[in-house]
Amino acid sequence: MNTKLTLRLDDHLIKSAKEYSAKTGKSVSKIVSDLFVIIKNEKLKKSSSVTPTVQSLKGILKDAKLTENDYKNHLNEKYL
């Protein structure tokens, strides 16, 4: 659902936004919408931080030569 939003900006910002809009072929509304999506995604990235334990494990298997079959064999040995 699209809802109208009124923004009050300095004249020079409006002029710049309209120039950028013409150059990119995007409406000013789409540009503002894209900006809000970027802000929302950055906020989600910050709020989904990993725990220190998980962070300490990051990259630990980088040079390991393990395959999916190795993992399946491990599970078979552990649970069967």
HTML snippet that shows the backbone in 3Dmol.js (N, CA, C, O; Angstrom):
<script src="https://3Dmol.org/build/3Dmol-min.js"></script>
<div id="view" style="width:600px;height:400px;position:relative"></div>
<script>
const pdb = `
ATOM      1  N   MET A   1       0.845  -1.178   0.000  1.00  0.00           N
ATOM      2  CA  MET A   1       0.000   0.000   0.000  1.00  0.00           C
ATOM      3  C   MET A   1       0.892   1.244   0.000  1.00  0.00           C
ATOM      4  O   MET A   1       1.779   1.377   0.844  1.00  0.00           O
ATOM      5  N   ASN A   2       0.662   2.124  -0.918  1.00  0.00           N
ATOM      6  CA  ASN A   2       1.424   3.372  -0.984  1.00  0.00           C
ATOM      7  C   ASN A   2       0.637   4.480  -0.293  1.00  0.00           C
ATOM      8  O   ASN A   2      -0.565   4.634  -0.510  1.00  0.00           O
ATOM      9  N   THR A   3       1.322   5.234   0.525  1.00  0.00           N
ATOM     10  CA  THR A   3       0.722   6.346   1.241  1.00  0.00           C
ATOM     11  C   THR A   3       1.526   7.598   0.951  1.00  0.00           C
ATOM     12  O   THR A   3       2.751   7.553   0.842  1.00  0.00           O
ATOM     13  N   LYS A   4       0.834   8.703   0.828  1.00  0.00           N
ATOM     14  CA  LYS A   4       1.499   9.964   0.528  1.00  0.00           C
ATOM     15  C   LYS A   4       2.245  10.470   1.757  1.00  0.00           C
ATOM     16  O   LYS A   4       1.749  10.383   2.880  1.00  0.00           O
ATOM     17  N   LEU A   5       3.449  11.003   1.526  1.00  0.00           N
ATOM     18  CA  LEU A   5       4.276  11.568   2.586  1.00  0.00           C
ATOM     19  C   LEU A   5       4.783  12.913   2.112  1.00  0.00           C
ATOM     20  O   LEU A   5       5.327  13.025   1.013  1.00  0.00           O
ATOM     21  N   THR A   6       4.610  13.926   2.927  1.00  0.00           N
ATOM     22  CA  THR A   6       5.103  15.259   2.577  1.00  0.00           C
ATOM     23  C   THR A   6       6.402  15.512   3.314  1.00  0.00           C
ATOM     24  O   THR A   6       6.479  15.362   4.534  1.00  0.00           O
ATOM     25  N   LEU A   7       7.425  15.899   2.564  1.00  0.00           N
ATOM     26  CA  LEU A   7       8.717  16.230   3.158  1.00  0.00           C
ATOM     27  C   LEU A   7       8.991  17.712   2.980  1.00  0.00           C
ATOM     28  O   LEU A   7       8.693  18.276   1.927  1.00  0.00           O
ATOM     29  N   ARG A   8       9.545  18.334   3.980  1.00  0.00           N
ATOM     30  CA  ARG A   8       9.941  19.727   3.884  1.00  0.00           C
ATOM     31  C   ARG A   8      11.458  19.766   3.864  1.00  0.00           C
ATOM     32  O   ARG A   8      12.123  19.378   4.824  1.00  0.00           O
ATOM     33  N   LEU A   9      11.996  20.250   2.727  1.00  0.00           N
ATOM     34  CA  LEU A   9      13.445  20.281   2.534  1.00  0.00           C
ATOM     35  C   LEU A   9      13.868  21.640   2.013  1.00  0.00           C
ATOM     36  O   LEU A   9      13.062  22.401   1.477  1.00  0.00           O
ATOM     37  N   ASP A  10      15.147  21.929   2.184  1.00  0.00           N
ATOM     38  CA  ASP A  10      15.696  23.157   1.609  1.00  0.00           C
ATOM     39  C   ASP A  10      15.567  23.110   0.091  1.00  0.00           C
ATOM     40  O   ASP A  10      15.597  22.043  -0.522  1.00  0.00           O
ATOM     41  N   ASP A  11      15.425  24.286  -0.492  1.00  0.00           N
ATOM     42  CA  ASP A  11      15.266  24.376  -1.946  1.00  0.00           C
ATOM     43  C   ASP A  11      16.416  23.713  -2.699  1.00  0.00           C
ATOM     44  O   ASP A  11      16.192  23.044  -3.708  1.00  0.00           O
ATOM     45  N   HIS A  12      17.635  23.893  -2.219  1.00  0.00           N
ATOM     46  CA  HIS A  12      18.784  23.319  -2.927  1.00  0.00           C
ATOM     47  C   HIS A  12      18.768  21.790  -2.883  1.00  0.00           C
ATOM     48  O   HIS A  12      19.227  21.143  -3.824  1.00  0.00           O
ATOM     49  N   LEU A  13      18.248  21.210  -1.809  1.00  0.00           N
ATOM     50  CA  LEU A  13      18.138  19.753  -1.729  1.00  0.00           C
ATOM     51  C   LEU A  13      17.088  19.233  -2.705  1.00  0.00           C
ATOM     52  O   LEU A  13      17.279  18.201  -3.348  1.00  0.00           O
ATOM     53  N   ILE A  14      15.992  19.951  -2.806  1.00  0.00           N
ATOM     54  CA  ILE A  14      14.933  19.563  -3.743  1.00  0.00           C
ATOM     55  C   ILE A  14      15.455  19.631  -5.169  1.00  0.00           C
ATOM     56  O   ILE A  14      15.206  18.734  -5.974  1.00  0.00           O
ATOM     57  N   LYS A  15      16.180  20.696  -5.475  1.00  0.00           N
ATOM     58  CA  LYS A  15      16.756  20.854  -6.816  1.00  0.00           C
ATOM     59  C   LYS A  15      17.723  19.706  -7.118  1.00  0.00           C
ATOM     60  O   LYS A  15      17.688  19.124  -8.202  1.00  0.00           O
ATOM     61  N   SER A  16      18.578  19.390  -6.155  1.00  0.00           N
ATOM     62  CA  SER A  16      19.537  18.295  -6.331  1.00  0.00           C
ATOM     63  C   SER A  16      18.823  16.960  -6.509  1.00  0.00           C
ATOM     64  O   SER A  16      19.218  16.143  -7.341  1.00  0.00           O
ATOM     65  N   ALA A  17      17.779  16.746  -5.731  1.00  0.00           N
ATOM     66  CA  ALA A  17      17.024  15.494  -5.830  1.00  0.00           C
ATOM     67  C   ALA A  17      16.365  15.361  -7.203  1.00  0.00           C
ATOM     68  O   ALA A  17      16.356  14.278  -7.787  1.00  0.00           O
ATOM     69  N   LYS A  18      15.819  16.450  -7.711  1.00  0.00           N
ATOM     70  CA  LYS A  18      15.174  16.416  -9.021  1.00  0.00           C
ATOM     71  C   LYS A  18      16.202  16.205 -10.131  1.00  0.00           C
ATOM     72  O   LYS A  18      15.922  15.505 -11.104  1.00  0.00           O
ATOM     73  N   GLU A  19      17.378  16.798 -10.001  1.00  0.00           N
ATOM     74  CA  GLU A  19      18.441  16.590 -10.990  1.00  0.00           C
ATOM     75  C   GLU A  19      18.900  15.134 -10.982  1.00  0.00           C
ATOM     76  O   GLU A  19      19.077  14.522 -12.035  1.00  0.00           O
ATOM     77  N   TYR A  20      19.088  14.596  -9.796  1.00  0.00           N
ATOM     78  CA  TYR A  20      19.503  13.201  -9.673  1.00  0.00           C
ATOM     79  C   TYR A  20      18.421  12.280 -10.235  1.00  0.00           C
ATOM     80  O   TYR A  20      18.715  11.282 -10.894  1.00  0.00           O
ATOM     81  N   SER A  21      17.169  12.631  -9.964  1.00  0.00           N
ATOM     82  CA  SER A  21      16.041  11.863 -10.479  1.00  0.00           C
ATOM     83  C   SER A  21      16.047  11.823 -12.002  1.00  0.00           C
ATOM     84  O   SER A  21      15.865  10.764 -12.602  1.00  0.00           O
ATOM     85  N   ALA A  22      16.254  12.966 -12.614  1.00  0.00           N
ATOM     86  CA  ALA A  22      16.285  13.033 -14.076  1.00  0.00           C
ATOM     87  C   ALA A  22      17.470  12.253 -14.637  1.00  0.00           C
ATOM     88  O   ALA A  22      17.352  11.595 -15.671  1.00  0.00           O
ATOM     89  N   LYS A  23      18.602  12.326 -13.959  1.00  0.00           N
ATOM     90  CA  LYS A  23      19.811  11.655 -14.430  1.00  0.00           C
ATOM     91  C   LYS A  23      19.678  10.135 -14.345  1.00  0.00           C
ATOM     92  O   LYS A  23      20.140   9.419 -15.234  1.00  0.00           O
ATOM     93  N   THR A  24      19.047   9.644 -13.277  1.00  0.00           N
ATOM     94  CA  THR A  24      18.953   8.197 -13.061  1.00  0.00           C
ATOM     95  C   THR A  24      17.687   7.581 -13.624  1.00  0.00           C
ATOM     96  O   THR A  24      17.604   6.363 -13.780  1.00  0.00           O
ATOM     97  N   GLY A  25      16.698   8.414 -13.931  1.00  0.00           N
ATOM     98  CA  GLY A  25      15.433   7.889 -14.431  1.00  0.00           C
ATOM     99  C   GLY A  25      14.534   7.338 -13.337  1.00  0.00           C
ATOM    100  O   GLY A  25      13.552   6.652 -13.622  1.00  0.00           O
ATOM    101  N   LYS A  26      14.863   7.633 -12.095  1.00  0.00           N
ATOM    102  CA  LYS A  26      14.044   7.211 -10.958  1.00  0.00           C
ATOM    103  C   LYS A  26      13.286   8.416 -10.429  1.00  0.00           C
ATOM    104  O   LYS A  26      13.786   9.540 -10.459  1.00  0.00           O
ATOM    105  N   SER A  27      12.081   8.171  -9.946  1.00  0.00           N
ATOM    106  CA  SER A  27      11.335   9.270  -9.343  1.00  0.00           C
ATOM    107  C   SER A  27      11.961   9.631  -7.995  1.00  0.00           C
ATOM    108  O   SER A  27      12.663   8.827  -7.382  1.00  0.00           O
ATOM    109  N   VAL A  28      11.691  10.854  -7.554  1.00  0.00           N
ATOM    110  CA  VAL A  28      12.189  11.283  -6.239  1.00  0.00           C
ATOM    111  C   VAL A  28      11.594  10.381  -5.157  1.00  0.00           C
ATOM    112  O   VAL A  28      12.273  10.046  -4.186  1.00  0.00           O
ATOM    113  N   SER A  29      10.346   9.993  -5.319  1.00  0.00           N
ATOM    114  CA  SER A  29       9.719   9.089  -4.348  1.00  0.00           C
ATOM    115  C   SER A  29      10.469   7.761  -4.262  1.00  0.00           C
ATOM    116  O   SER A  29      10.681   7.233  -3.170  1.00  0.00           O
ATOM    117  N   LYS A  30      10.867   7.222  -5.415  1.00  0.00           N
ATOM    118  CA  LYS A  30      11.601   5.952  -5.437  1.00  0.00           C
ATOM    119  C   LYS A  30      12.965   6.112  -4.784  1.00  0.00           C
ATOM    120  O   LYS A  30      13.415   5.221  -4.063  1.00  0.00           O
ATOM    121  N   ILE A  31      13.623   7.229  -5.025  1.00  0.00           N
ATOM    122  CA  ILE A  31      14.936   7.483  -4.420  1.00  0.00           C
ATOM    123  C   ILE A  31      14.813   7.534  -2.895  1.00  0.00           C
ATOM    124  O   ILE A  31      15.619   6.937  -2.181  1.00  0.00           O
ATOM    125  N   VAL A  32      13.807   8.246  -2.407  1.00  0.00           N
ATOM    126  CA  VAL A  32      13.590   8.342  -0.957  1.00  0.00           C
ATOM    127  C   VAL A  32      13.236   6.971  -0.395  1.00  0.00           C
ATOM    128  O   VAL A  32      13.721   6.590   0.670  1.00  0.00           O
ATOM    129  N   SER A  33      12.391   6.230  -1.109  1.00  0.00           N
ATOM    130  CA  SER A  33      12.010   4.888  -0.675  1.00  0.00           C
ATOM    131  C   SER A  33      13.237   3.981  -0.581  1.00  0.00           C
ATOM    132  O   SER A  33      13.392   3.240   0.391  1.00  0.00           O
ATOM    133  N   ASP A  34      14.110   4.041  -1.596  1.00  0.00           N
ATOM    134  CA  ASP A  34      15.337   3.240  -1.585  1.00  0.00           C
ATOM    135  C   ASP A  34      16.214   3.596  -0.385  1.00  0.00           C
ATOM    136  O   ASP A  34      16.809   2.716   0.237  1.00  0.00           O
ATOM    137  N   LEU A  35      16.290   4.879  -0.066  1.00  0.00           N
ATOM    138  CA  LEU A  35      17.079   5.308   1.086  1.00  0.00           C
ATOM    139  C   LEU A  35      16.525   4.714   2.378  1.00  0.00           C
ATOM    140  O   LEU A  35      17.287   4.250   3.226  1.00  0.00           O
ATOM    141  N   PHE A  36      15.210   4.726   2.529  1.00  0.00           N
ATOM    142  CA  PHE A  36      14.610   4.159   3.740  1.00  0.00           C
ATOM    143  C   PHE A  36      14.849   2.654   3.830  1.00  0.00           C
ATOM    144  O   PHE A  36      15.020   2.121   4.926  1.00  0.00           O
ATOM    145  N   VAL A  37      14.863   1.971   2.699  1.00  0.00           N
ATOM    146  CA  VAL A  37      15.159   0.535   2.691  1.00  0.00           C
ATOM    147  C   VAL A  37      16.599   0.299   3.143  1.00  0.00           C
ATOM    148  O   VAL A  37      16.865  -0.621   3.916  1.00  0.00           O
ATOM    149  N   ILE A  38      17.520   1.118   2.667  1.00  0.00           N
ATOM    150  CA  ILE A  38      18.925   0.997   3.073  1.00  0.00           C
ATOM    151  C   ILE A  38      19.055   1.208   4.574  1.00  0.00           C
ATOM    152  O   ILE A  38      19.752   0.452   5.251  1.00  0.00           O
ATOM    153  N   ILE A  39      18.394   2.222   5.091  1.00  0.00           N
ATOM    154  CA  ILE A  39      18.449   2.506   6.533  1.00  0.00           C
ATOM    155  C   ILE A  39      17.884   1.330   7.323  1.00  0.00           C
ATOM    156  O   ILE A  39      18.457   0.927   8.335  1.00  0.00           O
ATOM    157  N   LYS A  40      16.766   0.784   6.864  1.00  0.00           N
ATOM    158  CA  LYS A  40      16.141  -0.352   7.538  1.00  0.00           C
ATOM    159  C   LYS A  40      17.076  -1.557   7.545  1.00  0.00           C
ATOM    160  O   LYS A  40      17.218  -2.225   8.569  1.00  0.00           O
ATOM    161  N   ASN A  41      17.720  -1.841   6.402  1.00  0.00           N
ATOM    162  CA  ASN A  41      18.626  -2.991   6.314  1.00  0.00           C
ATOM    163  C   ASN A  41      19.849  -2.815   7.202  1.00  0.00           C
ATOM    164  O   ASN A  41      20.317  -3.785   7.799  1.00  0.00           O
ATOM    165  N   GLU A  42      20.377  -1.600   7.302  1.00  0.00           N
ATOM    166  CA  GLU A  42      21.515  -1.352   8.186  1.00  0.00           C
ATOM    167  C   GLU A  42      21.124  -1.580   9.638  1.00  0.00           C
ATOM    168  O   GLU A  42      21.904  -2.115  10.425  1.00  0.00           O
ATOM    169  N   LYS A  43      19.924  -1.173   9.981  1.00  0.00           N
ATOM    170  CA  LYS A  43      19.439  -1.365  11.346  1.00  0.00           C
ATOM    171  C   LYS A  43      19.293  -2.856  11.646  1.00  0.00           C
ATOM    172  O   LYS A  43      19.620  -3.303  12.745  1.00  0.00           O
ATOM    173  N   LEU A  44      18.799  -3.631  10.665  1.00  0.00           N
ATOM    174  CA  LEU A  44      18.656  -5.070  10.864  1.00  0.00           C
ATOM    175  C   LEU A  44      20.012  -5.742  11.029  1.00  0.00           C
ATOM    176  O   LEU A  44      20.156  -6.659  11.838  1.00  0.00           O
ATOM    177  N   LYS A  45      21.007  -5.293  10.270  1.00  0.00           N
ATOM    178  CA  LYS A  45      22.344  -5.866  10.384  1.00  0.00           C
ATOM    179  C   LYS A  45      22.911  -5.646  11.780  1.00  0.00           C
ATOM    180  O   LYS A  45      23.514  -6.546  12.365  1.00  0.00           O
ATOM    181  N   LYS A  46      22.714  -4.454  12.303  1.00  0.00           N
ATOM    182  CA  LYS A  46      23.247  -4.133  13.627  1.00  0.00           C
ATOM    183  C   LYS A  46      22.520  -4.907  14.716  1.00  0.00           C
ATOM    184  O   LYS A  46      23.139  -5.327  15.694  1.00  0.00           O
ATOM    185  N   SER A  47      21.202  -5.103  14.559  1.00  0.00           N
ATOM    186  CA  SER A  47      20.433  -5.764  15.605  1.00  0.00           C
ATOM    187  C   SER A  47      20.625  -7.274  15.599  1.00  0.00           C
ATOM    188  O   SER A  47      20.314  -7.932  16.592  1.00  0.00           O
ATOM    189  N   SER A  48      21.130  -7.837  14.509  1.00  0.00           N
ATOM    190  CA  SER A  48      21.326  -9.277  14.454  1.00  0.00           C
ATOM    191  C   SER A  48      22.803  -9.629  14.633  1.00  0.00           C
ATOM    192  O   SER A  48      23.347 -10.460  13.907  1.00  0.00           O
ATOM    193  N   SER A  49      23.426  -9.000  15.589  1.00  0.00           N
ATOM    194  CA  SER A  49      24.844  -9.259  15.824  1.00  0.00           C
ATOM    195  C   SER A  49      25.021 -10.664  16.385  1.00  0.00           C
ATOM    196  O   SER A  49      24.144 -11.192  17.068  1.00  0.00           O
ATOM    197  N   VAL A  50      26.152 -11.246  16.090  1.00  0.00           N
ATOM    198  CA  VAL A  50      26.431 -12.597  16.559  1.00  0.00           C
ATOM    199  C   VAL A  50      27.042 -12.550  17.947  1.00  0.00           C
ATOM    200  O   VAL A  50      27.640 -11.555  18.356  1.00  0.00           O
ATOM    201  N   THR A  51      26.874 -13.642  18.648  1.00  0.00           N
ATOM    202  CA  THR A  51      27.411 -13.723  20.007  1.00  0.00           C
ATOM    203  C   THR A  51      28.937 -13.850  19.946  1.00  0.00           C
ATOM    204  O   THR A  51      29.484 -14.232  18.911  1.00  0.00           O
ATOM    205  N   PRO A  52      29.617 -13.536  21.033  1.00  0.00           N
ATOM    206  CA  PRO A  52      31.079 -13.662  21.045  1.00  0.00           C
ATOM    207  C   PRO A  52      31.556 -15.087  20.750  1.00  0.00           C
ATOM    208  O   PRO A  52      32.599 -15.279  20.124  1.00  0.00           O
ATOM    209  N   THR A  53      30.796 -16.078  21.200  1.00  0.00           N
ATOM    210  CA  THR A  53      31.181 -17.469  20.946  1.00  0.00           C
ATOM    211  C   THR A  53      31.153 -17.778  19.463  1.00  0.00           C
ATOM    212  O   THR A  53      32.089 -18.368  18.923  1.00  0.00           O
ATOM    213  N   VAL A  54      30.067 -17.373  18.802  1.00  0.00           N
ATOM    214  CA  VAL A  54      29.948 -17.607  17.364  1.00  0.00           C
ATOM    215  C   VAL A  54      31.020 -16.810  16.625  1.00  0.00           C
ATOM    216  O   VAL A  54      31.616 -17.323  15.677  1.00  0.00           O
ATOM    217  N   GLN A  55      31.273 -15.596  17.026  1.00  0.00           N
ATOM    218  CA  GLN A  55      32.292 -14.765  16.393  1.00  0.00           C
ATOM    219  C   GLN A  55      33.671 -15.428  16.492  1.00  0.00           C
ATOM    220  O   GLN A  55      34.469 -15.354  15.558  1.00  0.00           O
ATOM    221  N   SER A  56      33.942 -16.072  17.624  1.00  0.00           N
ATOM    222  CA  SER A  56      35.249 -16.714  17.793  1.00  0.00           C
ATOM    223  C   SER A  56      35.413 -17.918  16.865  1.00  0.00           C
ATOM    224  O   SER A  56      36.541 -18.320  16.579  1.00  0.00           O
ATOM    225  N   LEU A  57      34.315 -18.497  16.393  1.00  0.00           N
ATOM    226  CA  LEU A  57      34.379 -19.654  15.504  1.00  0.00           C
ATOM    227  C   LEU A  57      34.452 -19.267  14.034  1.00  0.00           C
ATOM    228  O   LEU A  57      34.700 -20.118  13.180  1.00  0.00           O
ATOM    229  N   LYS A  58      34.241 -18.015  13.738  1.00  0.00           N
ATOM    230  CA  LYS A  58      34.221 -17.546  12.352  1.00  0.00           C
ATOM    231  C   LYS A  58      35.564 -17.822  11.682  1.00  0.00           C
ATOM    232  O   LYS A  58      36.614 -17.397  12.163  1.00  0.00           O
ATOM    233  N   GLY A  59      35.507 -18.549  10.550  1.00  0.00           N
ATOM    234  CA  GLY A  59      36.697 -18.831   9.763  1.00  0.00           C
ATOM    235  C   GLY A  59      37.545 -19.983  10.267  1.00  0.00           C
ATOM    236  O   GLY A  59      38.613 -20.246   9.713  1.00  0.00           O
ATOM    237  N   ILE A  60      37.098 -20.672  11.296  1.00  0.00           N
ATOM    238  CA  ILE A  60      37.920 -21.722  11.898  1.00  0.00           C
ATOM    239  C   ILE A  60      38.153 -22.892  10.942  1.00  0.00           C
ATOM    240  O   ILE A  60      39.175 -23.572  11.039  1.00  0.00           O
ATOM    241  N   LEU A  61      37.220 -23.134  10.024  1.00  0.00           N
ATOM    242  CA  LEU A  61      37.352 -24.238   9.072  1.00  0.00           C
ATOM    243  C   LEU A  61      37.743 -23.775   7.676  1.00  0.00           C
ATOM    244  O   LEU A  61      37.555 -24.510   6.707  1.00  0.00           O
ATOM    245  N   LYS A  62      38.279 -22.581   7.561  1.00  0.00           N
ATOM    246  CA  LYS A  62      38.574 -21.986   6.262  1.00  0.00           C
ATOM    247  C   LYS A  62      39.461 -22.879   5.400  1.00  0.00           C
ATOM    248  O   LYS A  62      39.186 -23.039   4.211  1.00  0.00           O
ATOM    249  N   ASP A  63      40.493 -23.452   5.952  1.00  0.00           N
ATOM    250  CA  ASP A  63      41.426 -24.264   5.178  1.00  0.00           C
ATOM    251  C   ASP A  63      41.183 -25.763   5.325  1.00  0.00           C
ATOM    252  O   ASP A  63      41.975 -26.569   4.836  1.00  0.00           O
ATOM    253  N   ALA A  64      40.109 -26.140   5.986  1.00  0.00           N
ATOM    254  CA  ALA A  64      39.812 -27.559   6.182  1.00  0.00           C
ATOM    255  C   ALA A  64      39.329 -28.176   4.876  1.00  0.00           C
ATOM    256  O   ALA A  64      38.603 -27.545   4.108  1.00  0.00           O
ATOM    257  N   LYS A  65      39.735 -29.398   4.639  1.00  0.00           N
ATOM    258  CA  LYS A  65      39.341 -30.112   3.420  1.00  0.00           C
ATOM    259  C   LYS A  65      38.199 -31.080   3.755  1.00  0.00           C
ATOM    260  O   LYS A  65      38.342 -32.293   3.606  1.00  0.00           O
ATOM    261  N   LEU A  66      37.076 -30.535   4.205  1.00  0.00           N
ATOM    262  CA  LEU A  66      35.931 -31.358   4.586  1.00  0.00           C
ATOM    263  C   LEU A  66      34.866 -31.308   3.500  1.00  0.00           C
ATOM    264  O   LEU A  66      34.689 -30.297   2.821  1.00  0.00           O
ATOM    265  N   THR A  67      34.161 -32.425   3.353  1.00  0.00           N
ATOM    266  CA  THR A  67      33.086 -32.500   2.370  1.00  0.00           C
ATOM    267  C   THR A  67      31.776 -32.779   3.075  1.00  0.00           C
ATOM    268  O   THR A  67      31.737 -33.008   4.284  1.00  0.00           O
ATOM    269  N   GLU A  68      30.717 -32.755   2.309  1.00  0.00           N
ATOM    270  CA  GLU A  68      29.399 -33.068   2.862  1.00  0.00           C
ATOM    271  C   GLU A  68      29.363 -34.518   3.347  1.00  0.00           C
ATOM    272  O   GLU A  68      28.715 -34.820   4.349  1.00  0.00           O
ATOM    273  N   ASN A  69      30.048 -35.403   2.649  1.00  0.00           N
ATOM    274  CA  ASN A  69      30.103 -36.809   3.066  1.00  0.00           C
ATOM    275  C   ASN A  69      30.816 -36.971   4.400  1.00  0.00           C
ATOM    276  O   ASN A  69      30.431 -37.814   5.210  1.00  0.00           O
ATOM    277  N   ASP A  70      31.847 -36.177   4.636  1.00  0.00           N
ATOM    278  CA  ASP A  70      32.526 -36.211   5.934  1.00  0.00           C
ATOM    279  C   ASP A  70      31.543 -35.879   7.052  1.00  0.00           C
ATOM    280  O   ASP A  70      31.541 -36.517   8.104  1.00  0.00           O
ATOM    281  N   TYR A  71      30.722 -34.886   6.811  1.00  0.00           N
ATOM    282  CA  TYR A  71      29.735 -34.492   7.816  1.00  0.00           C
ATOM    283  C   TYR A  71      28.704 -35.597   8.023  1.00  0.00           C
ATOM    284  O   TYR A  71      28.326 -35.891   9.157  1.00  0.00           O
ATOM    285  N   LYS A  72      28.249 -36.210   6.930  1.00  0.00           N
ATOM    286  CA  LYS A  72      27.266 -37.301   7.041  1.00  0.00           C
ATOM    287  C   LYS A  72      27.870 -38.478   7.807  1.00  0.00           C
ATOM    288  O   LYS A  72      27.204 -39.078   8.650  1.00  0.00           O
ATOM    289  N   ASN A  73      29.123 -38.806   7.517  1.00  0.00           N
ATOM    290  CA  ASN A  73      29.793 -39.896   8.242  1.00  0.00           C
ATOM    291  C   ASN A  73      29.897 -39.575   9.724  1.00  0.00           C
ATOM    292  O   ASN A  73      29.687 -40.447  10.567  1.00  0.00           O
ATOM    293  N   HIS A  74      30.217 -38.346  10.041  1.00  0.00           N
ATOM    294  CA  HIS A  74      30.291 -37.920  11.448  1.00  0.00           C
ATOM    295  C   HIS A  74      28.946 -38.121  12.137  1.00  0.00           C
ATOM    296  O   HIS A  74      28.885 -38.639  13.252  1.00  0.00           O
ATOM    297  N   LEU A  75      27.872 -37.711  11.472  1.00  0.00           N
ATOM    298  CA  LEU A  75      26.543 -37.887  12.079  1.00  0.00           C
ATOM    299  C   LEU A  75      26.177 -39.355  12.233  1.00  0.00           C
ATOM    300  O   LEU A  75      25.580 -39.748  13.236  1.00  0.00           O
ATOM    301  N   ASN A  76      26.531 -40.167  11.243  1.00  0.00           N
ATOM    302  CA  ASN A  76      26.265 -41.614  11.347  1.00  0.00           C
ATOM    303  C   ASN A  76      27.003 -42.227  12.527  1.00  0.00           C
ATOM    304  O   ASN A  76      26.433 -43.016  13.280  1.00  0.00           O
ATOM    305  N   GLU A  77      28.267 -41.864  12.686  1.00  0.00           N
ATOM    306  CA  GLU A  77      29.054 -42.392  13.802  1.00  0.00           C
ATOM    307  C   GLU A  77      28.510 -41.912  15.138  1.00  0.00           C
ATOM    308  O   GLU A  77      28.509 -42.661  16.114  1.00  0.00           O
ATOM    309  N   LYS A  78      28.058 -40.700  15.187  1.00  0.00           N
ATOM    310  CA  LYS A  78      27.595 -40.119  16.444  1.00  0.00           C
ATOM    311  C   LYS A  78      26.236 -40.671  16.871  1.00  0.00           C
ATOM    312  O   LYS A  78      26.019 -40.938  18.053  1.00  0.00           O
ATOM    313  N   TYR A  79      25.321 -40.843  15.915  1.00  0.00           N
ATOM    314  CA  TYR A  79      23.946 -41.190  16.283  1.00  0.00           C
ATOM    315  C   TYR A  79      23.526 -42.598  15.930  1.00  0.00           C
ATOM    316  O   TYR A  79      22.466 -43.043  16.371  1.00  0.00           O
ATOM    317  N   LEU A  80      24.320 -43.321  15.147  1.00  0.00           N
ATOM    318  CA  LEU A  80      23.909 -44.676  14.767  1.00  0.00           C
ATOM    319  C   LEU A  80      24.804 -45.726  15.368  1.00  0.00           C
ATOM    320  O   LEU A  80      24.593 -46.919  15.145  1.00  0.00           O
TER     321      LEU A  80
END
`;
const viewer = $3Dmol.createViewer("view");
viewer.addModel(pdb, "pdb");
viewer.setStyle({}, {cartoon: {color: "spectrum"}});
viewer.zoomTo();
viewer.render();
</script>
